[in-house]
């Protein structure tokens, strides 16, 4: 489903209601552009809140279990002039 962020931001952020193996039901953010998640998808959840979405304290890990990585991603990893990963 989607949630709208707090002021002053405006968007439709993608989230999923996830039932954990411990029985808790949480709201987790789906990062990246586009996703393949459906009702009974199995996902891996990590901590980390989304600052402009109240009550969303978890992220879904892309590229694991049923959550595929971002297809044709627009932005790669940032590198230095010499091709090493940037230490930001």
C-alpha positions in Angstrom: 0.0 0.0 0.0 1.0 3.7 0.1 1.3 6.3 2.8 1.6 10.1 2.4 4.6 11.7 4.3 4.4 14.4 6.9 4.6 18.1 6.1 6.4 19.7 4.2 6.9 16.6 2.0 4.5 15.2 -0.6 4.6 11.8 -2.2 3.1 8.3 -2.2 5.6 6.2 -0.2 5.4 2.4 -0.7 4.9 0.4 2.5 3.9 -3.2 3.4 2.1 -4.6 6.5 4.3 -7.4 7.6 3.5 -10.2 10.0 6.8 -11.3 11.7 7.5 -14.8 12.8 7.3 -13.5 16.4 3.6 -12.7 15.7 4.0 -8.9 15.6 2.4 -7.0 12.7 4.5 -4.0 11.6 4.6 -1.5 8.8 7.8 -1.7 6.7 9.1 0.6 4.0 9.8 -0.7 0.5 12.9 1.2 -0.8 13.8 1.7 -4.4 11.7 2.4 -7.6 9.2 -0.3 -8.3 8.8 -3.7 -6.5 7.3 -7.2 -7.0 5.8 -7.8 -3.6 2.4 -9.3 -3.3 0.1 -10.4 -0.5 1.9 -13.6 0.7 5.5 -12.6 -0.2 8.2 -13.6 2.3 10.5 -10.7 3.1 13.6 -10.0 5.3 13.1 -6.9 7.5 15.8 -4.7 8.9 15.5 -1.8 11.4 15.7 1.8 10.4 12.9 4.3 10.4 11.6 6.5 7.6 11.8 10.0 9.0 8.7 11.5 7.2 6.4 8.4 7.7 5.0 8.2 11.2 4.9 4.7 12.6 7.2 3.2 9.9 10.3 1.9 11.8 11.5 -0.9 9.5 12.8 -1.4 6.0 12.4 -4.4 3.7 15.8 -5.7 2.4 15.8 -5.7 -1.4 17.4 -8.7 -3.2 16.6 -11.3 -0.6 13.8 -13.9 -0.5 10.8 -12.7 -2.5 11.9 -9.1 -2.7 13.9 -8.7 -5.9 16.5 -6.0 -6.3 15.8 -2.8 -8.2 15.5 -3.4 -11.9 17.5 -1.1 -14.3 18.4 1.2 -11.4 18.8 4.8 -12.3 21.7 5.5 -10.0 24.7 3.3 -9.3 27.1 3.4 -6.3 29.1 6.6 -6.1 32.8 6.2 -6.8 35.9 8.5 -6.6 37.9 9.7 -9.6 40.1 6.6 -9.5 37.2 4.1 -9.4 37.3 3.2 -5.7 34.1 3.3 -3.6 33.6 6.8 -2.1 34.0 6.8 1.6 31.2 9.1 2.5 
